Amino acid sequence: MYRLRKIALAFCILLFSTGCWDSKDIEQVNFIVGSAFDKAPPTTSDEKNRQKKRVQLTIQTISHQPGSSQSGQGNNQQKQYQNVSGTGDSRLEIIRQFALKTENAGVGAHLKVSVISESLLRDMNLELLLSFHARTYEVRDSCIMLIAQGSAADTLKIAADIPSFELIGISDNQYKTNRLLPPVTHGKLQNLLEANTSFAVQSVRTQNKEIKFNGGALIKGDTKKLIGILSEEEVEGLNWITGKIKGGFVKGKDPKTHGLILYEISSVKSKIIPHVKGGHVSFDVNIDTIGRLNEDWVLAGNAFSNKFIKRAEIAATEEIKRQIKQTLTKLQKTYQIDAAGFGEQLRIHYPKEWNHMKKNWDKRFSKAPIHYHVNVTIRDYMVKGRKEISK
C-alpha cells in the first residue's frame, strides 16, 4: 500500500510539473461568453448578391489579465468585458477578423448566450446562420439563444458587470414569473431545426442600456425564419398550454365584486390529447394547477369562506382561459403556426395519420378545433384568514 501511494505521488508531481506542450497561460486567453448577430450596415463596395448575406457579428469576451477586473473609482474604473465586432458573409471570415483587432485568442467553449436580431432572422434562415456553431466543437449545447427586438449588439452593452451573465441570470427566473419561455439551448435548437418543427424563443428589448425580456419570437419550421412575435400575455398562454410553468401568478377579478385577486402558482400539469376521426383532427388540452391565494382586494370578512375560495378559483380559471384563447388565436389565425407541440402529440398517438399530415401540418393546425379545460385548486391562503369547515 505504501509503495502504491509513493508511485501515485510521483505521478502527480510529474503531471503537474511538466504541463501540456500546447498549453497557454490563462492571461493569454480571452473567453467568449456572448455573441450577437445583426444585419451588416450597408456599404457601397459590396456586390448586391453578397450584401444580402452580410452579417455583423459581435462577441463579448472576458479575460484574467491583471487589471482586467473593476477597480478604483471614477475614470479609473475598467470594464470586466470587451466587445468586438466584425462583418462578412461567412462566420469563419468574421472570426478571423478578430485576430486583427485583439491581442489574445478567443476561446468559444464558454459561450453562454447567442442573441439574434429580429430583422436579420426575418430574412435569413436560422439553420444556415448557425451552421458554424453546429459544426464546431467549441460551442457547448448548453448555450442559450435569444431574439432581440432591435439591435442584438445592444444587449451586450447593458448596464451590468458582464452583460452575458446578466442575460443568463434573467432567463433562470422561471420560478418567479410565468411570462418567461423555457430557455432554448443550442442542443435543443439543433433538434428542432432538423425536425422542421416550429417553436418559440424568448425575445428581449434593450432601451437606455436596460434589458427587458418581453414576449416570444415565433420560428416557422419549414422556412426556419422568424414569422412573428408573441406578447407577454400570449407567452403566458403558451406556457399554460405546454405546462412549462415553474412559478408566477395570475391576476383575476372576483366574479361578484370585480375586486382584484392574485393567484400564485405552485404547480402546473398540462396534457394535450389529439383525436382523429374521418381524417379530421381535434385536440383537448387538460390543465390542472395548484396554488395559493396570495393577495386580494375583496372584503371577504374575518375568514375565507368556501364560497369565496370558489370565487377566487373561478377568477383565476377565467383569466387563464382568456390567455389561452388569445394565444391560440395568434397561433392559428394570425400566423398559422404550431409552436405549442400539438403536432408532436399527434405524431406520438397517431403515427400513421401524422405521416400523411406532417407536410402540410401548419395549415391543418390552423383549422383544428381545440378545446381547453382548466382546473384551479387553491390549497393555501397564506397567513390571513382560514377556510371554513363544511357542516
N, C-alpha and C positions, 0 to 999 in steps of 0.2 A: 504493500500500500504506500509506504514512504517513497519507494522508488518511482511509482506511478505519479505521485504528486510532484516529485522533483522533475520528471520528464515534462509534465504539463506546465510547470512554472517556466522551464527553459523554453518551451514552445511559445508561450505568451510573450516572453521577453523578446524572442526573435521576431515574432509577428509585429509587435508594436514599435520595434526599433528600426526595422528595415523599411516599412511602408510599401506603397504601390509605386511602380515605375512611372505610371501615367497620372499620378495624383496631383492635385493643385491645392495650394493654400486657400483657405476659406476667404482670405482677404482678396483673392484674385477672381472670385466668382460673384456674379450678380444673379440672384434668384428671381425668376419671373413669377409673379404672383397674380397678375391680372392682365387681360388683353381686351381690346375694344376694336370693333370693325365698323368703319363708316364709309360712305361714298367718298371717293377721292375728289378733291377740289378740281374744277375744270382747268385745263391748260390748253394752250394753242398749239403746242408742239406735237401732241399725240394724235395718232390716226383715229378716225371716228370709230372703227371697229374695235380698237383696243380701249378707247375711252370708256366704253360701256362696262368693261370688265375690271377697270382700275379700282383698287380698294385702298383706303388708308387704314393701316394697322398701327395701333398704339399699344405699347406694352408697359407695364409697371413693374419695376424691379426694386428689390431691397438688397443691401449688402451688409457685410460685417466689417467693413473697413473702419479703422479708428477715426472717430469724429463723425461717423455717419448718422448716429442717433441724435435726438434732440438734446441740446444742452445750451446753457447760457440763457440770456434774456435779450429782448429787443431784436435788433438786426442780426445778432449773432446766432439766432435760433436757426437750425438747419432741419430740412425735411428728412424723414426716415425713408423716403422712397424717391424714385426718379421715373419720370415718364418720357418715353422716346417714341417718335412717330416716323413712319415711312410709307411710301406709296408705291404701287405697282400692280400688275395684273397676275402676279404669282406670289403666293405666300412665302416661298423659299427665297425669291428675289428680294422681298421686303426685309426678311430676317437677315439676309446677308448685308443689307444696307446698314443695319445697326452696328456692324463691325467697323464701319467708317465713322460712327458717331460716339461710341463708348469704348472705354479702355479695356474693360474686363468682359469676358464671355458671359452670355446669358444661359442659364440652365432652366429648362421648362418643366422639370419634374415636379416642381412645387406650384404649378399654376392652379389657382383656386377658383377663378371665375373668368368667364368669357362673356362679353357684352356685345350685342349686335344691334345696330341702329334699325329702326322700323323702316326708314326709307330705303336702305340697302336691301333688306330682306324682302321687300315687296317686288324687287326687280331681279334678285339673284337667288338661285337655287341653294338652299341651306346645305344640302349634302355636298355640292361642289365647293361651297365656300369653306367648309370644314374638312375637306378631303385630306389636307395636310395633317390636321390633328388626328385623323383616323389612321394615317399611315405611320406616324412617328411613334416611337416607343416612349418618348419623354412625357407626353401628356397623359396624366392618370385618368382613370374612369370616374373618379370622384369629383372632378372639376365640374362646376355647375354653369348653366347658361342662363342669361337674362336678355330681355329685349328692351332697348332704350327708345322711349318716345322723345325723339330729339337726337342730340349728339351722344354717341356711345362713349367717345373720349372724355366727355364732361363728367361721366360717372366715376372716372378715375382721378378726378380733381376735387372731389367733395371735401368739406372741412372735416378731416379725420386724420389720426396719426398715420394709418395706412388704409386708404380708401377700399382696396380689395378685401381686406379683413372686415371692414365695416359692412360691406355688401353681404358677405358670408354670414355675419352675425345677425343681420336683419332677417335673412332667409330662414334662419333657425327658430324664428319666433312663432311657429305654427301653434304652439301650445297656448299662446296668448290671444290669437285672433284667427277667425275663420275666413279672413279676406286675403290670405296668402295661399298661393298654389304650392303643392309639393315641389321641392326642387327637382329640376330636370338635369340629371348628371350626364356627363359625356358618354358613359357606358349605356345608360338608358336611351339617350338620344340616338345612338347608332342603331339600336334595336328598332326604334320607332321608324327611323328613316328607311331601313332595309325592309320593313314590313309594309311600307307605303301607308302608314296609319296617320290620320290627322290627330293633332294634340294641341294642348295649350301650354304656354310658357309664361312665367311671371314677367310682367313688364314693369319698368321703372321710369321715373321722370326726375330730371335734375333742374333746379332753379336756385340761383344765387348760392351755388356750392352746397345746396342741401338736397338730399335724396329722399324720394318717396316711392315706395312700392305701391303702384296703383293699377289694378286690373291685370288682364292676361292677354297675351298675344296668341292668335289662332294660326297654326301652321297647317296648310292643306296637304294631305298625304300624297296626292298624285303629282302636284307641281312642286311640293316642298318649299313653297313660298308663303309669306305672311299674307293672310286674306282679310284680317280684321282684328279689332281689339274689344275685349270684354271689359265692362265697367267693374268697379269693386263689388257692387251688389251682385252682378252676374257671376263673378268669381265665387261668391258665397253660394249661389245657386248651383254652380258646377260642383263645388265641394260637397254639397248635400247629396247630389246625385251619385257621385263616386264614393261617398262615405269617407273621404280622406280629410277628416277634421280631427284635430287633436285638442282644440280648445276654442275659446272665443265666447261670444254672446249673441243673443237675438233680442232685438228691440221691438216689442209688440205693443198693442193697445188693448186695454181691458174692454171687452165687448159691451160691458154695461155702462161704465163711466168714461170710457175713452182715455183713461189715465195711462201713463207710461209704465210698462212692465219690462224688466230686463231679466231674461232667462240665460243663465250661464251654463255652457255646455260642459258636461263631464265625459260623455261617451257618445259615439255615433256608430250605427251599423246600417249599411245600405246594401240592398240586393236588387240587381237588375234581372228580371225574368222575361225572356223572349217567348213569343208564341208565333207559330207558323201554321196557317190554315188556308188551304186553297191558294197557295202562292202569295198570300198576304201576310205581312209581318206586323206585329204589335208588341208592346212592352208594358210590363208592370214594374214600377220602382217602389219597393217597400223600404221605408226609412224608420228606424227606431232610435230615439235619442233619450238619454237620461241626463238630468242636470239639477240645478238649484235655482231658487228664486233669489236673485242677488240684490235687486233694487226694485222698488215700485213707488209710484206716485198716486196711490189709491188709498183712501182712508177706509181700511177694512175692519177697524175695531181693534180690540186688545189681542185677539187671537186670529190666526189664519183658519177660517172655516173651510170645510171640504168644498163648499161651493166656490169659494174664492180661488182655491188652488186649481179647481177645474177651469175656472175662467182664465187663470194665468196660463194653463196648458193650451187652452183654445187660442189665446192671443199669440203664443209662440208658434203654434201649428199654422195659423193663418199667415203669419209673416214668412215662415219657411216655404209654404206653398206659393206665396207671391214671388219669392225669389226664384224658385224653381221654374215657375211659369215664364218669368221674364227671361231666364237663361235659355230655356227650350225654344222660345220664340226667336231669340237671336240666332241660335244654332240651326234650327230647322227652316226658318222663313227668311231671315236676313242673309245668312252666309251659306246655308245648305251644307253643313259640315258636321260630322260626328266626331266631336272631341271629348266625349264623355265615356267611351268604351262600350256603347251599345252593340256595335258590330263584333267586338271581341266576345261578348257573351253569346251572341248568335252563332259565332264560329264554334264555341265550346259545346253548345247544346244541340245545334243543328248543323253539323259539318258539311253534309251533302248539299243542303239548301244554300249554305254560305258560299260554296264554290260557284254556284250559279249567280249569286247576287253581288259578290265582292267587287267585280269590275265596275259596277255602277252603283256602289253602295251609298254614297253621299246623297244621290237623288232619291233613292228608295227611303233612306233615313228621313229626308225632309218631309215625306208624306206618311210616315209610320205613326199610328196613334200611340201615344204614351200616356199611361195612367199612373199617377203617383199617389202614394198613401203614406201619410206622416203620423207617427205616434210619439207624442211627447209625454214624458213622465217626470214629474218634479218629486224628488226624494229628499231634498234638503232645503231648509228655509233660513239658513244662516242662524244668527243669534236672536232675531226678532220674531216673537210670536211662537205659536205651536199649532199643530194640526189637531183639530177636534176629533175625538173618538166617536165613531158612529154608534148610536144606541139602538 
